[in-house]
Amino acid sequence: MPNDIAYRLVLASASPARRALLTAAGIDAEVMVSGVDESTVEAEDASSLCLALARMKARAIAADLPADPGILVLGCDSVLAFEGEIFGKPATAQEAAKRWELMRGKSGVLHTGHHLTGLVSGRQAEAVGTTVVHFAEVTDAEIAAYVATDEPLNVAGAFTLDGRGGAFVDRIEGDPGNVIGLSLPLLRNLLIEMGVSITDLWRS
C-alpha cells in the first residue's frame, strides 16, 4: 500500500471505553455499530468466541462502507473465561451479582478479540489479547452497591478496570488496555501486518 494514503480508523464497536483508549492514544476513530446478532455465534472456548465476534463486527461494517483505500475497520469483542465458563455481559442484575459472588477472591482470564480489515486492499489481520485478572475479596454489600450502579451490566465479565469496578481488581497480568477492551500494542502489531504504521493514524 502506498505511503501517501490518508488513513482513518472505523471502530466497529459501541464501547465508549474502546473509543476513549484510541482518543487518548491520538487516534480519532469513527464509531459505527454493527448490530450483529452475537447469540448466533458459537465457539468451544472464550478466545475463539471473542475473535469470531470481532471478525463478524468488522466485516459487517466493512460491507456497508465505500471503497476507500484509507479506511481500516477494527472490530473488537471481550469475554471473560472463568472456571470453565464464558462470561459476556450479564443479562440481569441478579446474574451480575451471582457472578461476583463466584469471582471474588479468585482469578479469571479476559480475552479480547481484535480484527482489522482494509476495505480496498482486502488485507486482514487478527489476534486475541489475553490478560489474567485477580479479583478482590469483595463483600456482599460491595457487590450489591456495585450492581446497583448498572456498570457491570454493560461490560463483559460484569466488571470494568477503568470505572468503579477497578477498585475490586487486586491486580492483573498483562495489558490493562486489553481488559478495558482494546490492546494498543496488539493493534500496532496488526497494523504492521497490514503495512500501516500506527503513527499514520495519529491526529495531526
C-alpha positions in Angstrom: 0.0 0.0 0.0 1.4 3.4 -0.9 2.6 5.6 2.0 0.7 8.7 0.8 -2.7 7.3 1.7 -4.6 9.2 4.4 -5.7 6.5 6.7 -8.7 6.6 9.1 -9.9 4.1 11.5 -13.5 3.0 11.8 -14.3 1.3 15.1 -17.0 -1.3 14.8 -18.0 -1.2 18.5 -20.4 0.8 20.7 -18.0 0.7 23.6 -17.1 4.2 24.8 -14.1 2.8 26.7 -12.6 1.5 23.4 -13.1 4.8 21.8 -11.6 6.6 24.8 -8.5 4.4 24.6 -8.0 5.3 21.0 -8.6 9.0 21.6 -6.1 9.1 24.4 -3.6 7.4 22.1 -4.0 10.2 19.5 -6.4 8.3 17.2 -9.8 9.9 16.3 -11.8 6.8 15.3 -15.2 7.0 13.7 -17.6 4.7 15.5 -20.1 2.5 13.6 -22.1 -0.1 15.4 -22.6 -3.3 13.5 -25.8 -4.5 15.2 -24.8 -8.2 14.6 -26.7 -10.9 16.5 -24.0 -12.2 18.8 -26.2 -15.0 20.0 -25.8 -16.8 16.6 -22.0 -17.3 17.2 -20.9 -20.5 18.9 -17.3 -21.4 19.9 -15.6 -24.0 22.0 -13.6 -21.5 24.1 -13.5 -17.9 25.1 -10.6 -17.0 22.8 -12.2 -18.4 19.7 -15.6 -16.8 20.6 -14.3 -13.2 21.1 -12.2 -13.4 17.9 -15.2 -14.7 15.9 -17.4 -11.9 17.2 -14.7 -9.3 16.5 -14.4 -10.6 12.9 -18.1 -10.6 12.4 -18.5 -7.0 13.6 -15.7 -5.7 11.4 -16.8 -7.4 8.3 -20.5 -6.3 8.8 -19.4 -2.7 8.9 -16.8 -3.0 6.1 -19.6 -4.4 3.8 -21.5 -1.1 4.2 -18.7 1.3 3.6 -17.5 2.8 0.3 -14.3 1.5 -1.4 -11.8 3.9 0.2 -8.2 2.6 0.4 -7.6 4.7 3.5 -10.4 3.1 5.6 -9.4 0.5 8.1 -12.2 -1.2 10.1 -11.4 -2.5 13.6 -13.8 -5.0 15.3 -13.3 -5.9 19.0 -15.1 -8.1 21.4 -14.3 -9.2 25.0 -15.3 -12.2 27.1 -14.1 -13.5 30.5 -13.1 -17.1 30.9 -13.8 -18.2 34.5 -13.6 -21.7 35.8 -14.6 -23.3 32.5 -17.4 -20.8 31.8 -17.5 -18.0 29.3 -18.9 -14.7 30.7 -20.0 -12.0 28.4 -22.3 -9.2 29.6 -24.7 -10.4 32.3 -28.3 -10.4 31.3 -29.7 -9.2 34.6 -28.6 -7.6 37.9 -29.1 -10.9 39.6 -26.8 -12.6 37.2 -24.2 -9.9 37.7 -24.4 -10.3 41.5 -24.1 -14.1 41.2 -21.0 -13.8 39.1 -19.3 -11.5 41.6 -20.1 -13.9 44.4 -18.3 -16.6 42.4 -15.4 -14.5 41.2 -14.4 -12.7 44.4 -11.0 -13.7 45.7 -10.4 -15.7 42.5 -8.9 -15.2 39.1 -10.3 -15.2 35.5 -8.8 -14.6 32.1 -10.1 -11.7 30.0 -9.8 -12.3 26.2 -10.3 -9.5 23.7 -10.5 -10.4 20.0 -9.2 -7.8 17.5 -9.9 -8.0 13.8 -8.7 -5.4 11.3 -9.9 -5.2 7.7 -8.7 -3.0 4.9 -11.5 -2.1 2.5 -9.6 -1.8 -0.8 -6.5 -3.8 -0.1 -8.5 -6.8 1.1 -5.9 -7.4 3.7 -6.9 -8.7 7.1 -5.2 -9.2 10.4 -6.5 -10.6 13.7 -5.3 -11.7 17.1 -6.6 -12.2 20.7 -5.2 -10.3 23.7 -5.2 -12.2 26.9 -4.9 -10.8 30.4 -5.2 -12.6 33.8 -7.4 -10.7 36.3 -7.2 -11.3 40.0 -10.4 -10.2 41.8 -10.5 -8.8 45.3 -12.3 -10.5 48.1 -15.3 -8.1 47.9 -18.1 -8.1 50.5 -21.8 -8.8 49.8 -22.5 -5.1 50.5 -19.9 -4.0 47.9 -21.4 -6.4 45.3 -24.9 -5.1 45.9 -23.7 -1.5 45.7 -21.7 -2.1 42.5 -24.6 -4.0 40.8 -26.9 -1.1 41.7 -24.8 1.3 39.6 -25.7 -0.8 36.5 -22.0 -0.6 35.4 -21.5 -4.4 35.5 -24.5 -5.0 33.3 -22.8 -3.2 30.3 -19.5 -5.0 30.2 -18.0 -8.4 29.6 -17.4 -10.3 32.8 -19.5 -7.9 34.9 -16.6 -5.6 35.7 -14.5 -2.7 34.5 -10.9 -1.7 35.1 -11.4 1.9 34.2 -14.6 2.5 36.3 -16.0 1.7 39.7 -15.1 -1.9 39.2 -11.4 -1.1 39.2 -11.4 -1.0 43.0 -12.4 -4.6 43.0 -9.5 -5.9 40.9 -6.4 -6.6 43.0 -4.0 -7.0 40.1 -3.7 -8.1 36.5 -1.1 -9.9 34.5 -0.9 -8.4 31.0 -2.0 -5.3 29.2 -4.6 -3.2 31.1 -5.9 -1.8 27.9 -6.9 -5.3 26.8 -9.1 -5.6 29.9 -10.7 -2.2 29.1 -11.5 -3.5 25.7 -8.7 -2.8 23.2 -4.9 -3.5 23.4 -2.9 -0.7 21.7 0.3 -2.8 21.5 -1.7 -5.5 19.8 -3.4 -3.0 17.4 0.1 -1.7 16.5 1.2 -5.2 15.5 -1.9 -5.8 13.5 -1.4 -2.5 11.6 2.2 -3.6 10.9 0.8 -6.8 9.3 -1.4 -4.6 7.1 1.6 -2.5 6.1 0.5 0.5 8.1 2.2 2.4 11.0 0.1 3.3 14.0 1.6 6.8 13.7 -0.3 7.1 10.3 -3.5 7.1 12.3 -2.4 9.8 14.8 -4.4 13.1 14.6 -2.3 15.9 13.2 
